[in-house]
């Protein structure tokens, strides 16, 4: 879908630029002004083509290429959005308002690519359930998701801030809901792993679609399976417990709850944005698990929640994947995001049949290095026993 959105916007931009150039000529604009406009418009309109051409020519999706392509794509978004706003107001003969609105859009996007991309936000929620044993009342869980370490501009510094902020919350356990890397296991350098190892609370994690190595082009150099195995191995080396379609039990005194982790199913790669999914992994994960126990399920894809609930599990399900498409606008108590065009559930808490789903907006970026509204998120969850 994103591909077709880019194609349509590029064609609209070219058409609008052509119309504006003809208008400049009719109004007698100087040749220098017209040349500057043509160079600027042609260069920015060509950026998606440059990114696509680079991806076609390169043997692999290297970390450097992915970073550069994200930033070039962001420049294109800023240029096209601000220019379109200006054209619309110019057509309404409100040029000064258009100029102000255009500058406002550009400033907002620049802010989103700097402070908005790196400033951590802690969202605090309480989840109440009569199925939660009294011994676990007050259990403090922190959820993080979608680090995409290969897209971080200053990964060591950004992860250091993240780890420090998590430790300040003093959680009982931490759940990571997938997409540790962006393309391949090589993004997990020793410096990055040392920062992640500093997390003091126990960490349980699952794999996401980016962890699975699906975006590696040069599979002769490193296969998807080999990259996934190394991503899991690196997490194990730093003390994280990767839940691969399995369930563990958390005990407090004589009481227990179950914690289940559903790995990303490679068979769902082409359906990863579909509204409703079914995975054979769900059944394997809950095999032999008593349904009488309060269950926390961690999964990358939130679209599996319906299957999880139908299986009688997931009193609390934690997911990621969507990022709120890194753009979320709040208005009159409601939130809007392009993510709502693709996903029925895309950010924050949802409840059904006495069960709760929470979708974390993630930390890193995909596609473009900007976050507006869908801030880098740490979710602080307190479990409560209620009647």
Secondary structure, DSSP 8 states (H G I E B T S, - for coil): -HHHHHHHHHHHHHHHHHHHHHHHHHTT--HHHHHHHHHHHHHHHTHHHHHHHHHHHSSS--HHHHHHHHHHHHHHHHHHHHHHHHHHHHHTT-HHHHHHHHHHHHHHHHHHHTHHHH--EEEEEEEEETTS-GGGTT-EEEEE----GGG-TTHHHHHHHHHHHHHHT--SEEEE-S---SS-GGG--HHHHHHHHT--SEEEE---TTTTTTT-S-TTTS-HHHHHHHHHHHHHHTT-EE-SSEEEEEEETTEEEEEEEE---GGGGGGTT-SS---HHHHHHTTT--TTS-EEEEES-GGGHHHHHHTT--SEEEE-S-GGGGB-EEETTEEE-GGGGT-SS-SEEEEETTEEEEE---SS-SSSS--BSS--EEEEEEEEE--
